[in-house]
């Protein structure tokens, strides 16, 4: 029912935006007044608006379905800034008119409307292009932390944290190749991956064998450890809403996902703890939202930490930054997360902090070091505005 109401609002919003865009175009283009132009104009908006639905019902893995998925992903990002810029411009206009700040003649002026429309258009195009380009640049974020425990591995350890590649329609071998090259240049002791390898659909992978080989080429002393995220399950997505392909099936995790990780030499930890080289623990948790197949459940912090000797340094890998105080009290020293994308696109980067104690970056939680990465990939629109795609390099200093 929520989806029905939201789809109605969505279609009304697109219709309003299409009308405003046509009205502005007519201020500088005489051809835009012709009936055939209006038909084409509304047809383009209708196609873009329905691209999400068209893609959803097409057979998975086909060229046309992939093309429609890319179009719909870019459309969602552009739509956001259409709403923001046109909406803000109209709200300002109404506020100024009601406050009688400017003369009424100015509001009726086609020239003024055209100038405002030009600035709105520049804003939409600029933000969209910036977001698309920015999403493809992988940056490195560094942290130096201290754990007040001795470690048999040495006085210092370098952890590389990756998360949220969302391999699929947006992120392919090109982006992954850049990421792996950056990781290998860091000379890591251990690589931790905090979930969302995939974007729900294995068929979306451009070249799974090439991606497996890229992951296998990651170099580190102790290997690569990972946990699942909420998108590492087999579900179709329509405008952010997920749908299980087979409602009768109890299997949400596509077995090909796990086979992929095994072939890539990535050690998956699903509510498991591993003592590495008799020096430190790596603990990986099931995802809080999507713990796996029907019947699977996520252990509590106390359950997953049972049997862990906290005299050793303990590194936790969990997709979402949850249970922070409880984990700290149980003896976890370093908690590594992803999921939030740091909000991914403006204004999400301003509101994401309302949802999490630590939505991005570093937080000291009663002596536990919590680090949340914005991740490498994106969900939905292939854009990042005022956030960054990143790999995190953490230097951990241990007590002598």
HELIX and SHEET records of a PDB file:
HELIX    1   1 UNK A    2  UNK A   25  1                                  24    
HELIX    2   2 UNK A   30  UNK A   33  5                                   4    
HELIX    3   3 UNK A   35  UNK A   57  1                                  23    
HELIX    4   4 UNK A   63  UNK A   99  1                                  37    
HELIX    5   5 UNK A  104  UNK A  108  1                                   5    
HELIX    6   6 UNK A  110  UNK A  135  1                                  26    
HELIX    7   7 UNK A  173  UNK A  185  1                                  13    
HELIX    8   8 UNK A  202  UNK A  204  5                                   3    
HELIX    9   9 UNK A  208  UNK A  216  1                                   9    
HELIX   10  10 UNK A  255  UNK A  263  1                                   9    
HELIX   11  11 UNK A  301  UNK A  305  1                                   5    
HELIX   12  12 UNK A  324  UNK A  329  1                                   6    
HELIX   13  13 UNK A  341  UNK A  343  5                                   3    
HELIX   14  14 UNK A  348  UNK A  351  1                                   4    
HELIX   15  15 UNK A  352  UNK A  354  5                                   3    
SHEET    1   A 6 UNK A 138  UNK A 147  0                                        
SHEET    2   A 6 UNK A 389  UNK A 398  1                                        
SHEET    3   A 6 UNK A 156  UNK A 162 -1                                        
SHEET    4   A 6 UNK A 190  UNK A 194  1                                        
SHEET    5   A 6 UNK A 224  UNK A 227  1                                        
SHEET    6   A 6 UNK A 266  UNK A 268  1                                        
SHEET    1   B 2 UNK A 235  UNK A 238  0                                        
SHEET    2   B 2 UNK A 241  UNK A 244 -1                                        
SHEET    1   C 6 UNK A 272  UNK A 276  0                                        
SHEET    2   C 6 UNK A 280  UNK A 284 -1                                        
SHEET    3   C 6 UNK A 313  UNK A 317  1                                        
SHEET    4   C 6 UNK A 334  UNK A 337  1                                        
SHEET    5   C 6 UNK A 368  UNK A 372  1                                        
SHEET    6   C 6 UNK A 361  UNK A 365 -1                                        
END                                                                             
